[in-house]
Amino acid sequence: MIPLPLSTIAEITGGTRHGPPPGAPDVVVSGPVVVDSRAAAPGALFAALKGERADGHDFAAGALAAGAAAVLAQRPVAGPCVVVPDVQEALGRLARGLLERLPDVTVIAVTGSAGKTSTKDLIGQLAGRAGPTVYPPGSFNNEIGLPLTVLRADAGTRNLVLEMGARGIGHIAYLTGIARPDVGVVLNVGTAHVGEFGGRENIARAKGEIVEAVPPGGTAVLNADDPLVAAMASRTRGEVVTFGRAPDAVVRAAGETLDEQGRASFTLVTPEGTAPVALRLHGSHAVPNALAAAAAARAAGLGPGAIAEGLSAAVPVSRWRMEVTERADGVTVVNDAYNANPDSTRAALDVLVHMARGRRAYAVLGEMAELGASSVAEHAKIGQHVARSGIAGLIVVGANAAAMAEGAGQVGSWTGECVQVDDVGAAVAALSERLGPRDVVLVKGSRVAGLERVAAALLAEGAR
């Protein structure tokens, strides 16, 4: 963050400054901007958000004691502060005001039903080769996380890579109002959050808001393999660059292969030339993400050789996304427990099958949340997919995922075992009874399922 006097922060946010006393030098905020008082550091601005469980105003004194320069608040606190009607909205205004003071920053924003965070991490690593780059840890993709990421940029930043999520129509438009993308990337339109949106067409309408915000002279990066995404070309004023496996995609992959760990190699094809890529990420579903990142990096000025080299060097950054770890006894644990939807779950299962050739495979699957009226049917389809894949066992965790077991049972040719358990502890116990040397186990579910604890327990057990 660039240093900003408290009076300037009040002007940007439309707030009222309280302190320092008249005649005293103005307080200067040099960053970071934090919403957790425990992360406060000298020069920081503490945003006192009021949540369901805690009120940030109660922690303002602690943040100031830790060295925070000031507080962004909805009521005066004992110390320098800017009082605003709504702290969350003020965060967005402050982020927008900061970007207006950084005209040399290229904003690259990515959205999609699946793969947003992994693609954001790839773009961030590629863009870092073109100049100082800021990109968020994990999934900082909402009305709070995105402004906090923007506010990490400073005068030396050249690329700002943002992830934009949506729970409804208008959400991405709000985020692009904070940070207008010079490069807007849409990965796919799937079934994630379909219960909240009411259909894939509404998801497409919401995701397309990102390319509507791309200005003339900017670039809209669209998936040529997804008709709903490709159709967004008519909604942007920027140059359209497509990516995908389609032969007419501007940025595409040729000669795709997978190694025994499910890591893809291919030839990157661009209008400027070709170059070989060997990904360190697991699964063929990483290829479209890599191509999207390549198209975004190309728009930011990188050539095919630098892009291919960067993709081949890129590593997983955000945790619990296809993390592959081999225990001392040879058991391979695939931790993909950060989140789940039908598309990403099928993709992860396909990776499991590929990795387990000649070995026993188990899938530990939890609820796929926010599917609305289609939830039971979608969970049953995943159970059928598991059974048709021929893996050794399925462990279904939680009542909300029970339809997976029913779906698996509908495939009469499956000779594997299906176990339904109530919670994480029971899932770990069931696995402990079954896993043997060289088995492969996939752990996946939505955040509400908390299945990352299953993976952690498995790895801890293997370390004994």
N, C-alpha and C positions, 0 to 999 in steps of 0.2 A: 504494500500500500504506500502511496506517496503521502508524505506528511501533510496533514490538514489542520488548520486552527479550528478550535471548537466553534468559533463564530461562522466559519465556512461550512462546517457540518450542519449547523443550525439553518443556514441559508439553503443548502442543498435539500435538506429533509423537510423544510417548512416548519421546523421546531423552534422552541424557545430555549435560549441558553441560560443556564443557571451556574454562576461562578465562572471564573474567579472573581474576587471582589473588584469594584471599580478602581481603576488605576493600576491594577496588577497586570503583568503580561498575560496574554491569552494562552490558554492551554493548547498544546499541539499534540494531536494524535498521530503517531507514526506507525501504528498497527502492531500486531494483527487485530482484526475484529473478531471477537469470540462471543459465543452464546453460553459457554460453560465457564463459570467463574474459576474453576480449577485450571483452566488454560490461560488465564490472564497473565500478562507479562508486562514489563515496563513499556509504557507508551501505547498500550492496547486500548481499544474501545470495547467495553462490555455492553452487549445488547441484552437488555433485561426482558426477555420474552416471557410471557405468561402462558403456561401450558396447563394441561389437565391435572398433572400431578404436582407441579411446583411453579412458583412465581419467581421469576428471575430477580425481581426487585428485592426479594429477601436475601439475595446473595451479592447485592451490589457492594456492600461494605467490604466483603471478603475480596472481591475483585479489585477494588481500589487499594486495599491493604497489600495486595500482591503486586501492585505497581501499575495497574491500569490507569491511564491518563484521565479517562472520563467514562460516563455511562450514557447510553441511549435508552431512555425510559419513557413510560407513560405517566409517571408522576415524579415530582422532585425527590431526589435522594440526597443523603448527606455527603456531598462532594460535587465536583464539576460534572455537569450533565446537560444533555439536550433533551427536553421534554417534547414528545410528539404524540399525536392522537393514537397511532398504531405503530408499534415497534417493527413488526414484520414488514409493513408497507414502507416504513422509513429505511429499512435495510435495502430494499429494492431501489429506492430513490438515491441513496448514497452510492450504491454500486453503479447506477447509471451515471451519476455525476462524476464518479471517478473515471469511468471509461471516456467521458467527454473530454477529460483532461489528459487522455492518453491516445492521441490521434494516430500514432504509429502502430498500434496493436491490431493484429488480425484476429478476429473472433471466428473460431470454428466450432459449430454446435452440431450435436448428433442426437437423434431420437430414433425410436423404433419399438416394436413390441418385445423384441428379444435381442440380446447382444449389445445393448447400449454401452454398458460399462466396459466390457472387454474391448469394444471398438474405440471408445474414448481413450482407454489406456494405450492402445496401439497408435492412435493418432498423436497422443501426447508424446510418446517415445519417438515417433517419426518427426514431428514438428520440432522437437528438441534439437534435431540435427540441423535445422535451418536457423536457429536462434533461441535465445532464452524463452522458455515456455512455462506457462502455468497450467496445470490441469488438476482436477480434484481427486482426492483419495476416495475410493469406494463409489457410492451412488449419491453424490451431493447434487441431486437433480431437481429439487423442488424450490418452492418460494423462499426457503431459508438457505438451503445448501448452495443454490446457484449464486445468490448475492455474496455469500461468504467466499466463494471461489473467486468471483470477480474482484473482490476487495483484496485479494492476495497479489494482484498485479501491481507493478510499479513502473518507474520510468525506464527501466531496462528491459521490460517484458516486450517480446515481439509477437508471440503467439499465445492466445488464450483459448484453451480447449474446454468446452462445456458440454455437459450431458443434460438433456431436457426431457423430463418425464411428464406424464399427464394422467390425471384421474377423470378428466372430462374435457369437453369442448371449451376452448378459451384459455386453458391452463398454459399451453405452450405460447400462445399469443401474449400472455402476461409476461412470461419469461423473456421472450424476444423483445418486449418493450423495455426490459432492463438491459439486455445485451443483444443488440441486433447482429445477427451472424453475417459475416462476409462470405462464409462457406457454410451452407446448411446441408446436413446429411440425413437422409431417411433410409433406414435399414430394411424395414419390413412392416407389414400390417398383419398381425397374428391374432391370437385369441386371448392374450394376456389382458386382464381387466375388462373382458367383454361384458361381464355382468354390470359393471359400472357404466359402460358406454352404451350398451343396448344394441350392439351389432358391430361387425367389422367395418361397415361403411362409415359409421360414426367415428370409429378409431382412425380410419383414413382421413376423415375430415379434420380430426384433431391433430394428427401427426403432420399433416400438410401445412399447418400454420407456420411451421419452421421455414419452409421454402417461400411462403408468402412474404416473410419478413426480409428475405435476401434482396438487397438493393440492385439496381442496374450496375453492372460491373462486377457483381459478386457471382458465386457459383452455387448451384443446387446440385447435389450429388444424390442420384436416385438409383434404386435397385432395378435393373432391367429385368430381373427374373420374377419380380412381384408386380402383377398387373395393377394393383391398387396404388403401388408406389410409383410405377412408371407413369401412371395417369396424372400424377402431380405436376408434370412438366408444364401443363397449361396454367398452373397456379403461381408461377414465379416470374419475376422480371429479370432474374439472373441467367447466366449461361447454364445450360443443362449438361451435366456430365453423368453418364450412366456407368454402372459397374455390374459385374455378375458373371455368370457362366455362359450367358447367351452369346452367340457368335457376333452379334452386332453391338455388344456393350463396348463403350469407349475404353474402359479399363477392365480387363478380363483375365482369367486363368486358363492356361493350356497345359495339357499333359499332366493332369493331377494324379498323384499317387499318395498312398498312406503307408507309413512304416508300421512296425509291430506295435508301437505305442499309440498309434492313431494320429500321428503328427503328419501334416500334409506337406508335400513338396509340389511345386508347379512352376511354370514359366509365367512371369508377369508380362502381360501384353498391354502396351500403351501406344498412343500415336507417335510418341517420341522414341520408341524402341522397346526391346524386350530385355528381361534379366531373370535369372533363376532365384527362386525363393524356397527356403526350407524352414517352415515354421517350428517354433518350440511349443506352440499351443496344441492341445489335444482335440481331435475331432474334425471331421470334414466340414462341420458347421462353422469352424473358425475361418474357412477360406473366404466366404462372402464378407465377413467382418474385416479380414485383411485387405480385400479388394476395395471396400469402402474407405478404409484408412489410406490406402494407396491413392485413391482418387482425391481425397481431401488433401493429402500431402502434395500431390501434383498441383492442385489449385494454389497451394501455399508456396510453390516455386521449386520443389524438389524434382530431380530427374529420375528416370527409372532405375538407374544403378544405385543411387543413394536410397531410394525407396525400398528396393529389394534387399539391400544390405541391412537397412533398419528393420524390416519385417523379420528377417532371418535372425536378428539379434534380440528382438523384442521378447520380453518375458512376462508372465502373469504378474500383475501389480496388485489388483484388488483381490482380497482373500475369498476363499470358499467358492471359487469358480473354476471348476475342472482342475483342482489341485490333485496331482497324482503323486502318491508317496508309497514306496515299497518298504514294508516292515522287514525286520531281520529274518523272520521266518519265511519270507518270500510272498506273503500276502500283500496284494496291491490294493490300496484304498484310494478311491476316486471321490474326492469331496467337492460336490457341486451343490452344496446345501444352501447357498445364499438365497436363491429364489427358484420358483418353478412355474411353468405354464405348460400346456399340452405340447407346444412346438419344441420348447427347450428340453422337455423331459424325453420326448421321442429321440431327439438328437443325442442326448446323453446316453440313453439306452443303446443306441446304435454304436456309440464309442465303446461302451462296455462290452458288447458282443465282439467287436473287432479286436479289442485288447485281450479278450479271454480265449481266443482260439486255442483249443487244446487244453484249456484250464476251466475249472468250475467258476461260474459267475453268480453273484447274488446282487439283487437290487433292493435297497432300503428306501422306500418312497413314502412321502407324507403328502399332506393336503396341497392341492393347487388352488390357491385362494382367488376370490373375486371373479368367479366364472358365472355367477348368477344362475339363471334357470337351466343352463347347460351343464352345471357342475357334475351331476350324477352321471350323465352320458359321457362327458369328457374323461372322468375318472375311470369309467368302465372301459373306454377305448384304450386307455393307457394299460390297463390290466390285460386286455387282449393283445396289445403290442408286446408286452412282456412275455406272455405265453407263446406267441408265435415266434419270438426270438430264440426260444429254446434254452434259456438260461436255467441254471439249477434251482434257483429259489427266489421268491419274492416275499419281502417282509413289508407289510402295509402298516403304517403307524398312524393311529388316531381314527376316531369315528368318522370324521369328515372325508377320509380317504377310502372308506370301506368299499365303495363301489369298484375300486381297483381289484379287490379280491374276487368280487362277483364277476367282473369282466374276464379275469384270468380263468375262472372256473368254466366259462362258456366255451373255451377252446379245448375240445375233447382230446386232441392229439398231444397236448402238453403233458410231459411226464415229470415236470418239476414240482416243487413244493411251494405252497403259499401259506404264509403264517400271518395272522392279523393280531396286532398288539395295541395296547392302549397308549403307551407313552415311550419316551426315549429310553428309559431304563430297561423296559421289557424288550425293546429292540436290540439293545446291546447284549442282553442276556441270551436272546435267541441266536444272535450271531456267534457268540462265544461257544455255544454248543455245536455249531455247525462248521465254522471256518477251519480249513486245514491249510497246510503249506501250499503256496502258489495260487491260492484262490484269489479272485478279483471281486471287489465289492464296490458298488456305486451307492452313494448317499445323496438323495435329492428331495427337496420339498420347499414350499414357500416359507417365508420368514416366520410366519406364525407357528410353523411346525418345530422350529428350533433343532433341526436335525444335524446342524454342525456339531452338536454335543455327541452325537453318535460317532461321527468321524474322529473327534478328539479322543473319545474313549477307546476306539479301536487302535489308534496310534499309540496311546499311552499303554495299552495292553501289550502291544507289540514291542514296546521299549523295555519291558520288564525282563 
